[in-house]
Amino acid sequence: MMKIWLKRIGMALLSLIILILLSAAYAYFIEPRRFVVVEETLLIPNWSPSLNGFRVVALSDIHGGSNHVPEERLREVVEKANAQNADLIVLLGDYVSEARWEKGALQRPEGTDRTELKMPVAKIADNLRGFRAKYGVFAVIGNHDWYHNDKKVHAELERVGITVLENETAEIQAGDEIVSVWGIEDYWKKRRVPTDAYNALAGKQNIIAITHNPDALLKTPDGISIMFAGHSHGGQVNLPFYGPIPIVNDERFMDGLAVVDGKHVYITSGVGTSVISFRFRVPPEIAVITLNAK
């Protein structure tokens, strides 16, 4: 009887090991190659009913050069985004992926390359050229971008026609309404949300805030209509029964819509990978969000 039970236990352990290995292979070789379009319609505050149906394409954490994010994937990102006929495209930071860190790299002066990349910034920008949206394409800088060289990333994105907003606003004339896009610096940079640009807006309606880290919502004024952010990668690994692993952010801000103190933030789980080269039950995505008045 003991031998039978030992055999059963051995078979169960072997089956578990095989399952883990197959899951790891899927998470490394297959899921990062996928690319899904997530579409949602949101009811948001401080939004003019005449703007109902306003479509935003949100992209984040591209991490050019990371697992299964070669130049071809970057061009596919542009193609899929343009196919959505969006009113607005927002790029939410972390365009680069580090190949190597050196000790003390972040103590080097700003404006210098502080990390070695898997794909040069210029090549990433060249392959992201060509985004098209009715009212424009706007971007913010992510933590990996300023770890490397935020001035370079900023300049290269602007070179290919993408407007980068760093604690600035841009006003869009959408029919009879004004939509304000407010770009907020990455929260990890100084653990703050500078509000000078927001305070300077004449009206506190139809404000779309864009930033990299959704934790910024906690320090953002409540007059915004919605914030778009990335950074979380949706946990990148979503374990059965346990759920996603909140590696670097407030676990309320993992993926999709979160509402805190009446303020709305939509988090997209992004395109590339970081820290680990796996995606499991969190495929690369493009988020297409339709906005309506609450």
Backbone hydrogen bonds in HBPLUS format (Angstrom, degrees):
<---DONOR---> <-ACCEPTOR-->    atom                        ^
c    i                          cat <-CA-CA->   ^        H-A-AA   ^      H-
h    n   atom  resd res      DA  || num        DHA   H-A  angle D-A-AA Bond
n    s   type  num  typ     dist DA aas  dist angle  dist       angle   num
A0005-TRP N   A0001-MET O   3.07 MM   4  6.46 158.8  2.11 153.8 158.7     1
A0006-LEU N   A0002-MET O   2.90 MM   4  6.17 159.5  1.95 152.7 158.9     2
A0007-LYS N   A0003-LYS O   2.93 MM   4  6.06 151.5  2.01 142.6 150.4     3
A0008-ARG N   A0004-ILE O   2.93 MM   4  6.23 153.2  2.01 145.4 152.9     4
A0009-ILE N   A0005-TRP O   2.86 MM   4  6.10 161.6  1.89 151.4 156.4     5
A0010-GLY N   A0006-LEU O   2.89 MM   4  6.03 157.7  1.94 143.9 150.5     6
A0011-MET N   A0007-LYS O   2.89 MM   4  6.13 156.0  1.94 147.5 153.9     7
A0012-ALA N   A0008-ARG O   2.88 MM   4  6.11 154.8  1.94 146.9 154.2     8
A0013-LEU N   A0009-ILE O   2.92 MM   4  6.17 159.6  1.96 151.5 156.6     9
A0014-LEU N   A0010-GLY O   2.91 MM   4  6.08 159.4  1.96 147.4 153.5    10
A0015-SER N   A0011-MET O   2.87 MM   4  6.04 158.8  1.92 146.7 152.5    11
A0016-LEU N   A0012-ALA O   2.93 MM   4  6.17 152.2  2.01 144.2 151.9    12
A0017-ILE N   A0013-LEU O   2.91 MM   4  6.17 159.3  1.95 151.0 156.3    13
A0018-ILE N   A0014-LEU O   2.95 MM   4  6.19 161.4  1.98 151.5 156.5    14
A0019-LEU N   A0015-SER O   2.92 MM   4  6.12 156.3  1.98 145.6 152.3    15
A0020-ILE N   A0016-LEU O   2.92 MM   4  6.17 158.1  1.97 150.5 156.2    16
A0021-LEU N   A0017-ILE O   2.95 MM   4  6.18 161.7  1.99 150.7 155.6    17
A0022-LEU N   A0018-ILE O   2.90 MM   4  6.08 159.7  1.94 150.9 156.4    18
A0023-SER N   A0019-LEU O   2.90 MM   4  6.05 156.9  1.96 146.4 153.0    19
A0024-ALA N   A0020-ILE O   2.89 MM   4  6.10 156.3  1.95 148.1 154.7    20
A0025-ALA N   A0021-LEU O   2.95 MM   4  6.16 155.9  2.01 145.1 151.7    21
A0026-TYR N   A0022-LEU O   2.93 MM   4  6.15 159.6  1.97 147.5 153.1    22
A0027-ALA N   A0023-SER O   2.85 MM   4  6.04 159.1  1.89 147.5 153.7    23
A0028-TYR N   A0024-ALA O   2.98 MM   4  6.15 134.3  2.20 141.2 152.4    24
A0029-PHE N   A0025-ALA O   2.82 MM   4  5.77 170.2  1.82 156.2 159.5    25
A0030-ILE N   A0026-TYR O   2.98 MM   4  4.95 147.3  2.09 125.5 135.3    26
A0031-GLU N   A0026-TYR O   2.98 MM   5  6.20 162.2  2.01 155.5 161.3    27
A0279-ARG N   A0027-ALA O   3.01 MM 252  4.97 159.8  2.06 131.3 135.5    28
A0033-ARG N   A0030-ILE O   2.94 MM   3  5.44 144.9  2.07 114.7 125.4    29
A0034-ARG N   A0031-GLU O   2.97 MM   3  5.25 147.0  2.08 109.6 119.4    30
A0036-VAL N   A0284-PRO O   2.94 MM 248  6.36 166.2  1.96 154.1 153.1    31
A0286-ILE N   A0036-VAL O   2.97 MM 250  6.43 141.8  2.12 156.5 168.2    32
A0038-VAL N   A0286-ILE O   2.89 MM 248  6.16 165.2  1.91 162.0 166.9    33
A0288-VAL N   A0038-VAL O   2.74 MM 250  6.01 168.1  1.75 169.0 169.8    34
A0040-GLU N   A0288-VAL O   3.07 MM 248  6.50 155.3  2.13 153.3 158.5    35
A0290-THR N   A0040-GLU O   2.86 MM 250  6.29 164.3  1.88 156.0 161.2    36
A0042-LEU N   A0290-THR O   2.86 MM 248  6.22 161.7  1.90 171.6 177.6    37
A0292-ASN N   A0042-LEU O   2.92 MM 250  6.10 149.6  2.02 165.9 174.7    38
A0044-ILE N   A0292-ASN O   2.92 MM 248  6.29 162.1  1.96 166.4 168.1    39
A0294-LYS N   A0044-ILE O   2.82 MM 250  4.76 143.0  1.96 143.6 135.2    40
A0206-ASN N   A0046-ASN O   2.80 MM 160  6.02 177.3  1.80 171.5 170.7    41
A0051-LEU N   A0048-SER O   2.84 MM   3  5.50 162.8  1.87 121.8 127.7    42
A0052-ASN N   A0049-PRO O   3.05 MM   3  5.25 165.2  2.07 112.4 114.7    43
A0054-PHE N   A0051-LEU O   3.09 MM   3  5.82 134.9  2.30 151.0 152.4    44
A0053-GLY N   A0291-LEU O   2.94 MM 238  5.59 145.5  2.06 141.9 152.7    45
A0291-LEU N   A0054-PHE O   2.83 MM 237  5.23 163.1  1.86 149.0 154.2    46
A0087-ASP N   A0055-ARG O   2.90 MM  32  5.21 144.6  2.03 129.3 140.7    47
A0088-LEU N   A0055-ARG O   3.15 MM  33  6.55 145.6  2.27 157.2 163.7    48
A0056-VAL N   A0289-ILE O   2.79 MM 233  5.14 165.0  1.81 149.3 154.4    49
A0289-ILE N   A0056-VAL O   2.78 MM 233  5.14 167.1  1.79 160.5 158.8    50
A0057-VAL N   A0088-LEU O   2.89 MM  31  6.33 162.2  1.92 158.3 163.2    51
A0090-VAL N   A0057-VAL O   2.85 MM  33  6.24 165.8  1.87 170.0 173.6    52
A0058-ALA N   A0287-ALA O   2.81 MM 229  5.12 161.0  1.84 149.2 155.7    53
A0287-ALA N   A0058-ALA O   3.18 MM 229  5.12 169.4  2.20 157.9 154.8    54
A0059-LEU N   A0090-VAL O   3.01 MM  31  6.35 160.2  2.05 165.6 171.5    55
A0092-LEU N   A0059-LEU O   2.81 MM  33  6.09 162.2  1.85 158.9 165.1    56
A0271-VAL N   A0060-SER O   3.14 MM 211  6.52 133.6  2.36 153.0 161.1    57
A0061-ASP N   A0093-GLY O   2.95 MM  32  5.91 140.8  2.11 164.7 174.1    58
A0271-VAL N   A0061-ASP O   3.36 MM 210  5.72 144.6  2.50 106.5 116.4    59
A0272-GLY N   A0061-ASP O   2.75 MM 211  5.84 168.2  1.76 154.4 158.0    60
A0063-HIS N   A0094-ASP O   3.08 MM  31  5.88 169.0  2.09 138.1 140.6    61
A0066-SER N   A0063-HIS O   2.98 MM   3  5.73 157.4  2.03 146.6 147.9    62
A0064-GLY N   A0095-TYR O   2.80 MM  31  5.93 156.9  1.85 142.2 139.8    63
A0065-GLY N   A0069-VAL O   2.85 MM   4  5.20 159.7  1.89 154.1 153.5    64
A0069-VAL N   A0066-SER O   2.87 MM   3  5.33 142.1  2.02 152.3 141.2    65
A0073-ARG N   A0070-PRO O   3.11 MM   3  5.48 127.2  2.40 105.3 117.6    66
A0074-LEU N   A0070-PRO O   3.34 MM   4  6.77 153.8  2.42 148.9 155.9    67
A0075-ARG N   A0071-GLU O   3.10 MM   4  6.47 157.1  2.15 153.5 159.0    68
A0076-GLU N   A0072-GLU O   2.99 MM   4  6.22 145.6  2.11 139.7 149.8    69
A0077-VAL N   A0073-ARG O   2.89 MM   4  6.18 147.3  2.00 147.2 155.6    70
A0078-VAL N   A0074-LEU O   3.22 MM   4  6.60 157.2  2.27 146.8 151.1    71
A0079-GLU N   A0075-ARG O   2.99 MM   4  6.24 163.3  2.02 148.2 152.9    72
A0080-LYS N   A0076-GLU O   2.85 MM   4  6.03 168.0  1.87 156.2 158.6    73
A0081-ALA N   A0077-VAL O   2.96 MM   4  6.07 159.6  2.00 148.2 154.3    74
A0082-ASN N   A0078-VAL O   2.95 MM   4  6.12 165.0  1.98 153.1 157.1    75
A0083-ALA N   A0079-GLU O   3.09 MM   4  6.24 140.9  2.25 140.3 150.7    76
A0084-GLN N   A0081-ALA O   3.17 MM   3  5.62 161.1  2.20 111.2 117.1    77
A0085-ASN N   A0082-ASN O   3.35 MM   3  5.94 173.2  2.36 118.2 119.8    78
A0134-LYS N   A0086-ALA O   3.07 MM  48  6.47 164.7  2.09 151.6 150.0    79
A0135-TYR N   A0087-ASP O   2.77 MM  48  5.50 157.4  1.82 145.0 150.7    80
A0089-ILE N   A0136-GLY O   3.26 MM  47  6.64 161.3  2.29 154.3 158.9    81
A0138-PHE N   A0089-ILE O   2.99 MM  49  6.45 160.4  2.03 162.5 165.2    82
A0091-LEU N   A0138-PHE O   2.84 MM  47  6.25 157.9  1.89 151.9 159.5    83
A0140-VAL N   A0091-LEU O   3.02 MM  49  6.48 138.3  2.20 152.1 164.7    84
A0118-LYS N   A0097-SER O   2.91 MM  21  5.84 159.8  1.95 165.5 165.5    85
A0099-ALA N   A0116-GLU O   2.63 MM  17  5.46 169.4  1.64 140.4 144.4    86
A0100-ARG N   A0116-GLU O   3.31 MM  16  5.24 156.2  2.37 134.1 132.7    87
A0116-GLU N   A0100-ARG O   3.23 MM  16  5.24 167.1  2.25 160.1 159.3    88
A0105-ALA N   A0102-GLU O   3.06 MM   3  5.43 142.8  2.21 144.7 138.9    89
A0107-GLN N   A0104-GLY O   3.04 MM   3  5.46 156.3  2.10 112.7 120.3    90
A0108-ARG N   A0105-ALA O   3.11 MM   3  5.70 165.7  2.13 116.2 120.6    91
A0114-ARG N   A0148-HIS O   2.95 MM  34  4.87 147.8  2.05 128.5 138.7    92
A0124-ILE N   A0120-PRO O   3.07 MM   4  6.43 157.5  2.12 153.9 160.4    93
A0125-ALA N   A0121-VAL O   2.92 MM   4  6.20 167.3  1.94 157.6 160.5    94
A0126-ASP N   A0122-ALA O   2.89 MM   4  6.07 161.4  1.92 147.0 152.4    95
A0127-ASN N   A0123-LYS O   3.13 MM   4  6.30 152.8  2.21 144.4 150.4    96
A0128-LEU N   A0124-ILE O   3.06 MM   4  6.30 120.5  2.43 139.4 155.4    97
A0128-LEU N   A0125-ALA O   3.00 MM   3  5.00 142.9  2.15  99.9 111.4    98
A0129-ARG N   A0126-ASP O   3.40 MM   3  5.35 160.3  2.45  98.6 102.8    99
A0136-GLY N   A0133-ALA O   3.33 MM   3  5.17 152.7  2.41  97.6 105.5   100
A0163-THR N   A0137-VAL O   3.24 MM  26  6.31 154.2  2.31 154.7 150.2   101
A0139-ALA N   A0163-THR O   2.77 MM  24  6.04 144.5  1.89 153.9 157.4   102
A0165-LEU N   A0139-ALA O   2.90 MM  26  6.17 164.1  1.92 174.6 169.2   103
A0145-ASP N   A0142-GLY O   3.10 MM   3  5.21 126.2  2.40  98.2 112.5   104
A0146-TRP N   A0142-GLY O   3.15 MM   4  6.59 156.0  2.21 155.0 160.5   105
A0147-TYR N   A0143-ASN O   2.85 MM   4  6.04 142.1  2.00 144.3 156.1   106
A0148-HIS N   A0144-HIS O   3.18 MM   4  6.28 149.7  2.27 132.8 139.1   107
A0149-ASN N   A0145-ASP O   2.83 MM   4  6.01 144.6  1.95 166.8 162.3   108
A0153-VAL N   A0149-ASN O   3.08 MM   4  6.41 167.7  2.10 158.7 162.0   109
A0154-HIS N   A0150-ASP O   2.87 MM   4  5.92 164.7  1.89 147.8 152.6   110
A0155-ALA N   A0151-LYS O   3.00 MM   4  6.14 166.0  2.02 144.9 148.8   111
A0156-GLU N   A0152-LYS O   2.87 MM   4  6.06 163.5  1.90 157.3 161.7   112
A0157-LEU N   A0153-VAL O   3.05 MM   4  6.18 161.0  2.08 151.9 156.4   113
A0158-GLU N   A0154-HIS O   3.08 MM   4  6.30 162.9  2.11 151.1 156.2   114
A0159-ARG N   A0155-ALA O   2.89 MM   4  6.07 145.2  2.02 142.1 152.4   115
A0160-VAL N   A0157-LEU O   3.20 MM   3  5.48 134.1  2.42 100.8 111.8   116
A0162-ILE N   A0157-LEU O   3.01 MM   5  5.31 159.7  2.05 147.1 143.0   117
A0161-GLY N   A0158-GLU O   3.05 MM   3  5.13 161.9  2.08 111.2 112.4   118
A0167-ASN N   A0183-GLY O   2.71 MM  16  5.29 126.1  1.99 125.5 141.9   119
A0183-GLY N   A0168-GLU O   2.90 MM  15  5.55 156.0  1.95 170.0 174.8   120
A0170-ALA N   A0181-VAL O   2.87 MM  11  5.20 145.3  1.99 139.6 151.0   121
A0181-VAL N   A0170-ALA O   2.82 MM  11  5.20 169.5  1.83 157.7 160.2   122
A0172-ILE N   A0179-VAL O   2.72 MM   7  5.00 158.0  1.77 150.1 157.8   123
A0179-VAL N   A0172-ILE O   2.86 MM   7  5.00 161.5  1.89 146.3 152.1   124
A0174-ALA N   A0177-GLU O   2.79 MM   3  5.22 152.5  1.86 155.2 161.3   125
A0177-GLU N   A0174-ALA O   3.08 MM   3  5.22 159.0  2.13 125.9 125.3   126
A0180-SER N   A0206-ASN O   2.94 MM  26  6.27 158.3  1.99 152.1 159.2   127
A0208-ILE N   A0180-SER O   2.80 MM  28  6.12 164.0  1.83 166.9 172.4   128
A0182-TRP N   A0208-ILE O   2.85 MM  26  6.12 161.4  1.89 145.6 151.5   129
A0210-ILE N   A0182-TRP O   2.81 MM  28  6.06 162.5  1.84 153.5 154.4   130
A0184-ILE N   A0210-ILE O   2.91 MM  26  6.20 166.3  1.93 167.1 170.8   131
A0189-LYS N   A0186-ASP O   3.03 MM   3  5.60 155.0  2.10 114.9 122.7   132
A0191-ARG N   A0187-TYR O   2.69 MM   4  4.93 131.1  1.93 151.7 165.3   133
A0199-ASN N   A0195-THR O   2.78 MM   4  5.97 167.7  1.80 164.0 167.3   134
A0200-ALA N   A0196-ASP O   3.07 MM   4  6.21 137.9  2.25 142.7 153.1   135
A0201-LEU N   A0198-TYR O   3.10 MM   3  5.54 159.2  2.14 112.3 118.7   136
A0225-SER N   A0207-ILE O   2.87 MM  18  5.24 161.9  1.90 141.3 146.3   137
A0209-ALA N   A0226-ILE O   2.90 MM  17  6.24 159.9  1.94 155.8 158.9   138
A0228-PHE N   A0209-ALA O   2.83 MM  19  6.32 150.3  1.92 154.7 163.1   139
A0211-THR N   A0228-PHE O   3.09 MM  17  6.45 158.0  2.14 168.3 174.9   140
A0230-GLY N   A0212-HIS O   2.94 MM  18  5.31 160.4  1.98 134.5 141.0   141
A0216-ALA N   A0213-ASN O   3.16 MM   3  6.09 170.4  2.17 125.1 128.0   142
A0217-LEU N   A0214-PRO O   2.96 MM   3  5.74 165.4  1.98 123.4 127.2   143
A0218-LEU N   A0215-ASP O   3.17 MM   3  5.96 151.2  2.25 120.9 125.5   144
A0219-LYS N   A0216-ALA O   3.00 MM   3  5.58 154.0  2.06 117.0 124.3   145
A0220-THR N   A0217-LEU O   3.14 MM   3  4.94 168.2  2.15 105.5 108.3   146
A0227-MET N   A0264-HIS O   2.91 MM  37  6.25 144.7  2.04 137.7 149.0   147
A0266-TYR N   A0227-MET O   2.80 MM  39  6.25 158.1  1.85 160.0 165.0   148
A0229-ALA N   A0266-TYR O   3.02 MM  37  6.30 157.3  2.08 157.1 157.3   149
A0268-THR N   A0229-ALA O   3.08 MM  39  6.60 156.9  2.14 158.1 157.8   150
A0232-SER N   A0230-GLY O   2.81 MM   2  5.74 141.0  1.96  95.9  92.0   151
A0235-GLY N   A0232-SER O   2.95 MM   3  5.75 168.6  1.97 121.5 125.3   152
A0236-GLN N   A0233-HIS O   2.84 MM   3  5.04 138.3  2.01 119.8 119.6   153
A0280-PHE N   A0236-GLN O   2.96 MM  44  6.45 155.3  2.02 148.5 156.1   154
A0238-ASN N   A0280-PHE O   2.85 MM  42  5.85 163.2  1.87 156.1 161.5   155
A0239-LEU N   A0243-GLY O   3.00 MM   4  4.85 138.3  2.17 122.6 112.4   156
A0243-GLY N   A0239-LEU O   2.71 MM   4  4.85 163.7  1.73 144.7 147.2   157
A0247-ILE N   A0245-ILE O   2.95 MM   2  5.74 115.1  2.39 116.1  99.3   158
A0253-PHE N   A0250-ASP O   2.82 MM   3  5.62 158.1  1.87 127.8 134.0   159
A0256-GLY N   A0267-ILE O   2.74 MM  11  4.88 154.2  1.80 152.8 144.7   160
A0267-ILE N   A0256-GLY O   2.89 MM  11  4.88 168.7  1.91 126.6 129.1   161
A0258-ALA N   A0265-VAL O   2.84 MM   7  5.41 155.2  1.90 161.1 168.7   162
A0265-VAL N   A0258-ALA O   2.92 MM   7  5.41 157.0  1.98 162.4 167.9   163
A0260-VAL N   A0263-LYS O   2.94 MM   3  5.28 152.1  2.02 150.7 153.1   164
A0263-LYS N   A0260-VAL O   2.90 MM   3  5.28 163.6  1.93 119.1 121.9   165
A0285-GLU N   A0270-GLY O   2.88 MM  15  5.66 161.3  1.91 140.7 146.7   166
A0276-ILE N   A0274-SER O   2.66 MM   2  5.41 138.8  1.83 109.7  95.5   167
